[in-house]
Amino acid sequence: MNEEININIEKLKQIILDNLENKNEEFKRVFHGRGNSYSDFNYLVIDSINDILLATFFAQIEESIEKDLIKLLDEIYATKGFKSLIIQRRYLKENMNEAFRGKLPQSAIAIENALKYNINFFNQNIGIFPDMKKGREFIQDICKDKNVLNLFSYTCAFSVAAIKAGASKVVNVDMSKSALTIGRENHRINNLDTKKVKFMPYDILKSWSRIKKEGPYDIIIIDPPSFQKGSFAATKDYEKIIKRLNELAANKCIVLSCLNAPELDSDFIKNIFSEFASDFEFEKRLENLDTFPAIDSEKALKNLVFKRNK
C-alpha cells in the first residue's frame, strides 16, 4: 500500500472482520493504523492474540470517537469468540491497560508458528513484537547447526525460534534481567533444551569481551530499540555495534540488522556498514508482513541482511 486511505468506522469494521475471517490461535495484527495508510485511525492498532482482542490507542482522541470505537470492538469481541477485550492507552503514564470485557490476565500465551511466548498485559510492551515474525522465520531458515548471537534479545523470541530450528547455540544479551527471565521461561514452555542457550544480562556496549568469548558467530541479530533513555540511541550507538562485527563474526557470517525508527531510513544502516564493516555486503531487505501496511516503507520496520564476504 503506497497511498493514504480515508475510512470510516464501518470500513474499519470490515477490515478487521476480513482479517479475522480465518481466525485461529495465532497472534495476528488485524488492524494497523501506525503506518499512516489509514489517516483517520493512525493512532490505533488491533491484535488478535488467541482468545484475547487487544486494541492499542497511541494518542488521546475525542471521547465520542473512542466511545464509538470501543462499541465496535465490543461487537467484534462478542461475535468472534474472544474471552477478553483489552484496551491499552499508550499515552497514559500508568494504568494504561484495561480489561473492558473479561479479565486482565495475570499471564497469557501468544502463539506464532506453533511456538509459545509469554505475554504480560501489565507492561507497555507485552512480551513479543509481532512485526518481527518474518525476521524470525528468516533466522529459522538459515540457523541449523549455527552459533547465533542475539543482541538486544528482550524476551528471546529469536532464540526460541532458532533453537527450535536446530541452532547449535544461541547467546542472548540484554541488560534487562527480567526480560531474560521471561526468555528462559519461553524456552521452557516450548520444551527446548536450554543447555544450548546462554542468557547474558549485560549492557552490550560495555560487555564486548564477554560476548566475544562465546564466538565466533555464524549469525548475528541486531534488534535494538531506536531509543532507550540512558542506554541506547540509534543515531549515535548503532555504529558502536557495527564496529565490533569483525571481531565477533565467523567467515561468511550473516547479520540481520533491524531498525524501527521512522526518522532513520535503510541508508542509515547501509552507510554504517560501508564505513565500519566493509567486509559485509548488503544482500536484501526482508519484506514486512502484509498486516503492517505503511504509506512509506522507509518509515516502517527495516530488516536488512548483510553477509561477510570472506
C-alpha positions in Angstrom: 0.0 0.0 0.0 1.5 3.3 -1.0 -1.3 5.8 -0.6 -3.3 7.2 2.2 -6.8 5.9 2.5 -9.6 7.7 4.3 -12.0 5.3 6.1 -14.9 5.5 8.5 -15.8 3.2 11.3 -17.9 0.9 9.1 -14.9 0.5 6.7 -12.7 -0.1 9.7 -15.1 -2.8 10.9 -14.9 -4.6 7.5 -11.0 -4.5 7.5 -11.0 -6.1 11.0 -13.6 -8.7 10.1 -11.7 -9.6 6.9 -8.5 -10.1 8.9 -10.4 -12.3 11.4 -12.1 -14.4 8.7 -9.9 -17.4 9.3 -9.2 -16.6 13.0 -7.1 -19.1 14.9 -4.9 -19.1 17.9 -2.0 -17.3 16.1 -1.0 -13.8 17.1 -2.2 -11.6 14.3 -2.4 -7.8 13.7 -5.9 -7.3 12.4 -5.7 -3.5 12.0 -2.5 -1.4 11.7 -3.0 2.4 11.6 0.5 3.3 12.7 1.9 3.1 9.1 -0.3 6.1 8.3 -2.1 4.2 5.5 -5.4 5.0 7.2 -5.2 8.6 8.2 -8.4 8.6 10.2 -7.1 5.9 12.6 -3.3 6.4 12.6 -3.3 6.2 16.4 -4.8 2.7 16.5 -3.7 -0.9 16.2 -5.7 -4.0 17.0 -4.4 -7.5 17.6 -5.9 -10.9 17.9 -4.0 -13.0 20.5 -5.6 -16.4 20.7 -8.9 -15.6 22.7 -7.8 -12.0 23.5 -8.7 -8.9 21.4 -6.2 -6.1 22.2 -6.8 -2.6 21.0 -3.9 -0.1 21.5 -4.5 3.7 21.4 -1.3 5.7 20.9 -3.0 9.1 21.3 -5.9 10.5 23.2 -8.8 11.1 20.9 -12.3 12.7 21.2 -14.4 10.9 23.8 -17.2 10.4 21.3 -14.9 8.7 18.8 -13.3 6.5 21.4 -16.8 5.5 22.6 -17.8 4.5 19.0 -14.6 2.6 18.5 -15.0 0.6 21.7 -18.6 -0.1 20.8 -17.3 -1.6 17.6 -14.6 -3.6 19.3 -17.2 -4.9 21.8 -19.4 -6.1 19.0 -16.4 -7.9 17.4 -15.4 -9.4 20.8 -18.9 -10.8 21.2 -19.3 -12.3 17.7 -15.8 -13.7 17.2 -15.5 -15.8 20.4 -13.0 -13.7 22.3 -12.8 -14.1 26.1 -11.2 -10.8 26.8 -11.2 -7.3 25.3 -8.3 -5.3 26.5 -7.8 -1.6 25.8 -4.3 -0.2 26.1 -3.8 3.6 26.2 -0.2 4.2 25.4 -0.5 7.9 26.0 -1.0 7.3 29.8 2.0 7.1 32.1 0.4 4.4 34.3 -2.6 2.1 34.4 -2.6 2.0 30.6 -4.2 -1.4 30.2 -7.8 -2.0 31.0 -10.0 -5.1 30.6 -13.2 -3.8 29.0 -14.6 -7.3 28.8 -13.3 -10.4 30.7 -10.3 -10.1 32.9 -6.8 -8.7 32.5 -5.0 -12.0 32.7 -2.1 -12.4 35.1 -0.4 -14.4 32.4 -1.2 -15.3 28.8 0.4 -17.1 25.8 0.9 -15.8 22.3 1.4 -18.3 19.6 3.5 -17.8 16.4 4.2 -20.6 14.0 3.2 -23.1 16.7 5.7 -21.7 19.2 4.5 -20.2 22.5 5.6 -16.9 24.0 4.6 -15.5 27.4 2.9 -12.1 27.3 2.1 -9.7 30.2 -0.7 -7.2 29.9 0.6 -5.2 32.9 3.5 -3.9 30.8 3.6 -1.4 28.0 5.4 -3.9 25.7 3.6 -7.1 26.3 6.5 -9.5 25.5 6.7 -10.1 21.8 6.8 -7.8 18.7 4.6 -9.4 16.0 6.0 -7.3 13.2 9.3 -9.3 13.6 7.7 -12.5 12.5 9.3 -12.6 9.1 12.7 -11.9 10.7 12.3 -14.9 13.0 11.2 -17.0 10.0 14.3 -15.9 8.1 16.6 -16.9 11.0 14.9 -20.3 11.3 15.6 -20.9 7.6 19.4 -20.4 8.0 20.3 -21.3 11.6 20.6 -25.1 11.6 23.9 -26.1 13.3 24.9 -22.4 13.6 26.2 -20.3 16.5 23.8 -17.4 16.9 24.3 -14.1 18.7 21.0 -12.3 19.6 21.8 -8.8 20.7 19.0 -6.8 22.5 17.3 -10.1 22.9 14.4 -8.8 25.1 12.3 -12.0 25.8 14.4 -14.1 23.4 11.8 -14.8 20.7 14.6 -15.0 18.1 16.3 -17.6 20.3 13.2 -19.7 20.8 12.7 -19.8 17.0 16.4 -20.5 16.3 16.7 -23.4 18.9 13.5 -24.9 17.6 15.0 -24.8 14.1 18.3 -26.6 15.1 20.8 -23.9 16.0 23.8 -25.3 17.8 23.9 -22.4 20.3 22.2 -19.1 20.9 23.7 -16.3 23.0 21.1 -13.8 24.2 22.3 -10.5 25.5 20.0 -7.9 27.1 20.5 -5.5 30.1 17.1 -6.4 31.4 17.3 -9.4 33.8 13.5 -9.6 34.0 13.2 -9.8 30.2 15.8 -12.6 30.1 13.9 -14.4 32.9 10.9 -14.4 30.7 13.1 -15.5 27.8 14.3 -18.5 29.8 10.6 -19.4 30.5 9.8 -19.0 26.8 12.3 -21.8 26.1 10.9 -24.0 28.8 7.2 -23.8 27.7 8.3 -24.9 24.3 10.3 -27.9 25.7 13.5 -26.6 24.3 17.0 -27.5 25.5 18.4 -24.5 27.4 21.8 -26.2 27.6 22.3 -24.7 24.1 21.2 -21.2 25.2 23.1 -18.5 27.2 21.3 -15.6 28.9 23.7 -12.7 29.5 22.2 -9.7 31.5 24.8 -7.1 30.4 25.0 -3.7 28.9 26.0 -4.7 25.3 28.1 -1.6 24.7 30.2 -2.3 27.8 30.5 -6.1 27.5 32.2 -6.9 24.3 34.9 -9.1 25.8 32.3 -11.4 27.4 30.3 -11.6 24.2 33.3 -12.3 22.1 34.2 -15.3 24.3 31.2 -17.2 23.0 32.0 -16.6 19.4 32.8 -16.6 16.6 29.2 -16.3 15.5 27.7 -17.6 12.2 24.6 -15.4 12.6 24.3 -12.1 14.4 20.9 -10.5 15.1 20.9 -6.8 16.0 17.5 -5.6 17.1 17.9 -2.6 19.3 15.3 -0.1 20.5 15.6 3.1 18.4 15.9 5.0 21.6 16.1 3.9 25.2 16.9 6.7 27.7 20.2 6.3 29.3 21.3 3.1 27.4 20.8 3.3 23.6 20.2 5.9 20.9 20.4 4.5 17.4 21.8 7.8 15.9 25.0 7.6 17.9 25.2 4.0 19.2 24.3 1.8 16.3 27.7 2.3 14.8 29.3 1.2 18.0 27.9 -2.3 17.4 28.8 -2.4 13.7 32.4 -1.5 14.5 32.6 -4.7 16.6 31.3 -7.1 13.9 34.7 -8.1 12.5 35.9 -9.4 15.9 32.6 -11.2 16.6 31.8 -12.8 13.2 32.8 -16.1 11.7 33.7 -16.3 8.0 30.5 -16.0 5.9 28.6 -14.6 8.9 25.1 -13.4 8.2 23.8 -10.3 10.0 20.2 -9.4 10.4 20.3 -5.7 11.2 16.9 -4.3 12.4 15.7 -0.8 12.8 12.2 0.6 13.6 12.8 4.3 13.8 10.6 6.3 11.3 13.2 9.1 11.1 16.0 6.8 10.0 15.9 5.1 6.6 17.7 2.0 5.2 20.6 4.0 4.0 21.4 4.9 7.7 22.3 1.3 8.3 23.9 0.6 4.9 26.2 3.6 5.3 27.3 2.5 8.8 28.2 -1.0 7.3 30.1 0.6 4.4 32.1 2.8 6.8 32.8 0.4 9.7 32.2 -3.2 8.4 33.2 -3.2 4.7 33.7 -7.0 4.8 29.9 -7.3 5.0 27.9 -6.9 1.8 24.2 -5.9 1.7 22.1 -8.8 0.4 18.5 -7.9 0.8 15.8 -6.2 2.9 13.1 -8.6 4.3 9.6 -7.8 3.3 7.3 -6.7 6.1 4.0 -8.5 6.9 1.0 -7.5 4.8 -0.9 -6.9 8.0 1.5 -4.0 8.8 0.8 -1.6 5.8 2.8 1.6 5.6 2.5 4.5 3.3 6.3 5.0 3.3 8.3 1.7 3.7 11.3 3.7 4.8 9.4 4.9 7.9 8.4 1.3 8.7 10.3 -1.6 10.2 13.6 -2.2 8.3 15.2 -5.7 8.5 18.4 -5.7 6.4 20.5 -8.8 5.7 24.3 -8.5 5.3 26.8 -11.3 4.6 30.5 -11.3 5.3 32.3 -11.8 2.1 35.3 -13.7 3.5 
